[in-house]
């Protein structure tokens, strides 16, 4: 079996599963976010297990509207009523996928569910994680179980290691540009090249699986993964049991990718599938806004890379560089390391930790006719504000370099 098939079989209590089969599984962690409490919230009368629930204030923090503020009131009441200890309120908040990871709550061999579509981010930690609809997550909250149809799996066999200036975002954009959508398929990553990918790069790649419509994205529970989970888990955390694919696992396709041959990529406006190119092949384009943040690329490593590029330099006139750390912990760590100082000195605006500009709600909405280069998750029309704006998607390095030049720029061209 593949990695995902093994987890689904384990959680369904059956020896094996195969594509096309429908299974009912125990869910190890249900993650609820602030938006769920702000829109059509109906308090449940009971929940399956408060220890298997986490509540994260993440999309609209601090509350920009009265409706969002009411959602906060609802969330705090819910947590108090049901004795939920995994609550990350304002001050301990952040984008849910980052908060879950840095608290060791995405665990190898387990199932995680959340209403946010980028929940597949937890696949970096060998977790079968998926974004589901609010009604389905509400049902999981109350029953502790849900059903899945087992999808066929595409395996990416990674070899080599990334060159300087190339990151996990570029890996994903290459895959999206060459292979396109993976609708109704799982994505599994393996091969010797996995060892060369940092956990932050794996998180970026896993997160972005949602943009090509994959069901699950998953990496193996290798030493780097286990070390990360162990380091971030509480002392009293229960043991976990990661999974590896069987040597005879059956795949819909096996695709070999040489990491060492990759270069910085950019997705042109409108989407990523079949629309991502090496930055050297993208048309010359002036930008008005550059954004570094989101669950995909607001990690500490992303801020370190961006700071190293802009240090001692200035953002180009007419360009807004917005930087949003993915969590309050990332914010504090980046502040202590001096990354935020370097970014602010270059002319960047540092915002509080939240989803922010990524989903076009607050902290950087685009106006008509503007062009944005973003390291966030999505670039479909209207995602970040006006439907008359254009959104290009790239790595934090490419975004930072482009902010200095004022045009879409290869980050390797701005080295001293």
HURAUR-V874001 format. One record per residue. N is the residue number from 1. RES is the residue in one letter. PHI is phi in degrees with one decimal (999 if undefined). PSI is psi in whole degrees, 0 to 359 (* if undefined). Layout:
# HURAUR-V874001
n;res;phi;psi
N;RES;PHI;PSI
N;RES;PHI;PSI
This chain:
# HURAUR-V874001
n;res;phi;psi
1;X;999;158
2;X;-76.9;174
3;X;-60.5;311
4;X;-64.0;318
5;X;-60.4;321
6;X;-64.1;318
7;X;-66.9;315
8;X;-63.6;320
9;X;-63.4;315
10;X;-59.1;313
11;X;-77.5;344
12;X;-92.0;351
13;X;72.2;33
14;X;-125.5;156
15;X;-69.9;323
16;X;-146.0;159
17;X;-136.0;164
18;X;-145.2;157
19;X;-53.6;137
20;X;96.0;342
21;X;-78.9;143
22;X;-105.2;128
23;X;-129.1;148
24;X;-104.5;124
25;X;-122.4;149
26;X;-73.8;136
27;X;-103.2;127
28;X;-78.5;327
29;X;-146.9;128
30;X;-107.5;121
31;X;-105.4;126
32;X;-114.6;140
33;X;-117.3;166
34;X;-57.4;323
35;X;-61.1;330
36;X;-66.2;332
37;X;-89.7;349
38;X;-99.8;350
39;X;-131.2;108
40;X;64.1;30
41;X;-72.0;129
42;X;-123.9;113
43;X;-60.8;133
44;X;-73.5;160
45;X;-89.0;340
46;X;-155.6;158
47;X;-131.0;160
48;X;-67.2;313
49;X;-162.1;109
50;X;-62.1;337
51;X;-74.7;347
52;X;-107.6;27
53;X;-129.1;137
54;X;-127.1;140
55;X;-121.5;125
56;X;-127.8;126
57;X;-83.3;110
58;X;-138.0;318
59;X;-77.0;321
60;X;-131.9;77
61;X;-132.1;131
62;X;-61.4;161
63;X;-57.0;121
64;X;-87.4;349
65;X;-136.9;164
66;X;-62.7;322
67;X;-62.1;318
68;X;-66.0;322
69;X;-63.6;321
70;X;-64.8;324
71;X;-60.8;322
72;X;-63.3;318
73;X;-60.5;315
74;X;-62.8;319
75;X;-64.1;316
76;X;-66.6;323
77;X;-66.4;317
78;X;-60.3;313
79;X;-61.3;317
80;X;-67.8;318
81;X;-64.4;326
82;X;-109.4;6
83;X;63.9;42
84;X;-85.5;120
85;X;-87.0;335
86;X;-87.1;72
87;X;-121.2;127
88;X;-118.9;88
89;X;-83.5;176
90;X;-54.5;127
91;X;108.7;330
92;X;-120.7;20
93;X;-88.4;186
94;X;154.9;175
95;X;-61.1;133
96;X;-56.2;322
97;X;-67.1;325
98;X;-70.6;314
99;X;-62.6;318
100;X;-62.1;317
101;X;-66.5;313
102;X;-75.5;354
103;X;-109.5;13
104;X;65.4;30
105;X;-97.1;348
106;X;-95.6;112
107;X;-122.2;143
108;X;-55.5;137
109;X;78.9;8
110;X;-114.4;172
111;X;-111.6;134
112;X;-127.0;138
113;X;-130.2;145
114;X;-158.9;156
115;X;-72.8;341
116;X;-75.7;134
117;X;-65.9;340
118;X;-92.4;21
119;X;-62.6;340
120;X;-59.8;350
121;X;-51.5;323
122;X;-68.3;350
123;X;-61.3;339
124;X;-60.3;336
125;X;-106.0;24
126;X;65.5;30
127;X;-104.6;136
128;X;-82.2;95
129;X;-120.1;139
130;X;-150.7;142
131;X;-82.8;132
132;X;-128.6;167
133;X;-67.9;157
134;X;-55.9;321
135;X;-66.2;321
136;X;-67.5;318
137;X;-65.9;323
138;X;-61.4;319
139;X;-65.4;321
140;X;-64.5;320
141;X;-54.2;319
142;X;-84.9;330
143;X;-111.2;338
144;X;78.6;6
145;X;-137.7;160
146;X;-156.4;172
147;X;-113.0;152
148;X;-135.8;144
149;X;-90.8;128
150;X;-71.3;121
151;X;-96.5;155
152;X;-65.9;158
153;X;-117.5;137
154;X;-101.0;128
155;X;-106.3;131
156;X;-102.5;115
157;X;-93.5;105
158;X;-94.4;134
159;X;-127.7;164
160;X;74.2;195
161;X;-143.6;157
162;X;-71.5;138
163;X;-70.7;165
164;X;-57.7;140
165;X;86.1;359
166;X;-117.9;138
167;X;-134.6;184
168;X;-57.2;324
169;X;-61.2;320
170;X;-67.3;324
171;X;-59.4;309
172;X;-61.8;315
173;X;-63.0;326
174;X;-62.5;312
175;X;-61.1;317
176;X;-65.7;321
177;X;-69.9;321
178;X;-83.8;317
179;X;-105.8;343
180;X;71.9;207
181;X;-66.9;155
182;X;-126.4;40
183;X;-55.0;133
184;X;60.7;30
185;X;-131.7;155
186;X;-95.3;154
187;X;-114.2;130
188;X;-125.1;133
189;X;-111.5;136
190;X;-155.2;191
191;X;99.4;166
192;X;-63.8;335
193;X;-68.9;342
194;X;-57.0;321
195;X;-61.9;336
196;X;-86.9;352
197;X;-91.1;128
198;X;-66.2;163
199;X;-64.6;328
200;X;-67.8;321
201;X;-65.1;320
202;X;-62.6;319
203;X;-60.8;317
204;X;-60.1;311
205;X;-62.6;314
206;X;-62.4;316
207;X;-57.0;315
208;X;-73.4;353
209;X;-55.6;331
210;X;-62.0;332
211;X;-76.0;348
212;X;-114.9;21
213;X;65.3;27
214;X;-71.5;149
215;X;-73.6;301
216;X;-126.3;150
217;X;-125.9;135
218;X;-148.0;142
219;X;-111.6;161
220;X;-73.2;160
221;X;-89.0;66
222;X;-82.5;186
223;X;-60.4;317
224;X;-61.7;319
225;X;-64.3;311
226;X;-64.2;321
227;X;-62.0;319
228;X;-63.5;311
229;X;-62.2;316
230;X;-62.7;318
231;X;-64.1;326
232;X;-99.5;357
233;X;-83.1;150
234;X;-66.0;156
235;X;-58.5;330
236;X;-95.7;16
237;X;-64.0;141
238;X;-70.1;156
239;X;-65.4;154
240;X;-120.8;168
241;X;-137.3;95
242;X;-70.1;169
243;X;-125.0;152
244;X;-126.0;154
245;X;-71.7;145
246;X;-70.2;149
247;X;-58.3;331
248;X;-101.7;20
249;X;-58.7;145
250;X;-103.5;134
251;X;-124.1;151
252;X;-68.9;330
253;X;-163.4;150
254;X;-123.1;121
255;X;-119.1;127
256;X;-94.3;129
257;X;-129.6;124
258;X;-91.0;106
259;X;-61.1;325
260;X;-67.4;345
261;X;-93.1;359
262;X;-84.3;158
263;X;-136.0;169
264;X;-56.4;139
265;X;-121.5;161
266;X;-138.9;137
267;X;-95.0;129
268;X;-74.7;163
269;X;-57.2;144
270;X;112.2;342
271;X;154.3;178
272;X;-111.1;331
273;X;-67.5;119
274;X;64.8;16
275;X;-131.8;15
276;X;-113.1;134
277;X;-135.4;159
278;X;-57.2;143
279;X;-58.3;332
280;X;-67.1;342
281;X;-101.3;358
282;X;-86.9;142
283;X;-59.6;151
284;X;-64.9;125
285;X;-144.5;126
286;X;-75.4;148
287;X;-124.8;147
288;X;-104.7;332
289;X;-134.6;138
290;X;-125.1;133
291;X;-127.4;129
292;X;-120.6;117
293;X;167.7;200
294;X;88.0;171
295;X;-65.1;333
296;X;-78.2;322
297;X;-144.6;37
298;X;-110.1;21
299;X;-77.1;166
300;X;-58.4;319
301;X;-62.5;324
302;X;-64.1;319
303;X;-69.3;325
304;X;-62.0;314
305;X;-62.8;314
306;X;-61.7;317
307;X;-63.4;322
308;X;-65.7;332
309;X;-80.5;321
310;X;-93.5;352
311;X;-55.0;125
312;X;78.0;7
313;X;-122.8;179
314;X;-128.2;142
315;X;-62.2;141
316;X;-61.3;148
317;X;-58.8;138
318;X;85.6;3
319;X;-113.7;134
320;X;-101.4;119
321;X;-104.4;114
322;X;-108.1;134
323;X;-128.2;124
324;X;-126.0;105
325;X;-59.0;147
326;X;-74.2;343
327;X;-156.2;167
328;X;-63.9;326
329;X;-66.7;317
330;X;-61.8;318
331;X;-57.0;311
332;X;-64.6;316
333;X;-64.8;319
334;X;-68.0;328
335;X;-68.3;314
336;X;-63.0;326
337;X;-80.2;351
338;X;88.5;1
339;X;-65.2;318
340;X;-67.1;324
341;X;-62.2;313
342;X;-60.9;317
343;X;-66.7;315
344;X;-65.5;320
345;X;-62.8;331
346;X;-78.5;348
347;X;113.1;6
348;X;-75.4;153
349;X;-100.8;122
350;X;-96.2;123
351;X;-102.5;171
352;X;-66.8;164
353;X;-78.9;116
354;X;-173.0;180
355;X;-69.7;325
356;X;57.0;229
357;X;-64.1;339
358;X;-53.6;316
359;X;-105.5;18
360;X;67.0;33
361;X;-107.6;319
362;X;-163.6;174
363;X;61.9;38
364;X;135.3;41
365;X;-70.3;139
366;X;-85.5;145
367;X;-96.1;169
368;X;-58.3;135
369;X;82.2;354
370;X;-80.9;154
371;X;-116.2;130
372;X;-121.5;136
373;X;-108.3;121
374;X;-131.0;147
375;X;-96.0;12
376;X;-78.4;200
377;X;-93.2;332
378;X;-136.7;151
379;X;-138.5;28
380;X;-74.6;161
381;X;-57.2;128
382;X;84.6;0
383;X;-59.6;319
384;X;-110.2;19
385;X;143.1;234
386;X;-60.1;137
387;X;-68.3;350
388;X;-94.6;6
389;X;-91.6;159
390;X;-116.0;137
391;X;-123.0;120
392;X;-103.6;143
393;X;-115.3;134
394;X;-158.0;182
395;X;-78.7;162
396;X;-56.5;324
397;X;-63.5;315
398;X;-66.9;321
399;X;-64.9;314
400;X;-63.4;315
401;X;-63.3;320
402;X;-68.3;327
403;X;-63.7;327
404;X;-72.1;325
405;X;-91.4;330
406;X;88.9;7
407;X;-144.1;159
408;X;-58.7;122
409;X;-137.0;141
410;X;-69.9;123
411;X;-61.2;336
412;X;-70.9;345
413;X;-85.7;352
414;X;-106.1;8
415;X;-68.2;144
416;X;-70.9;*
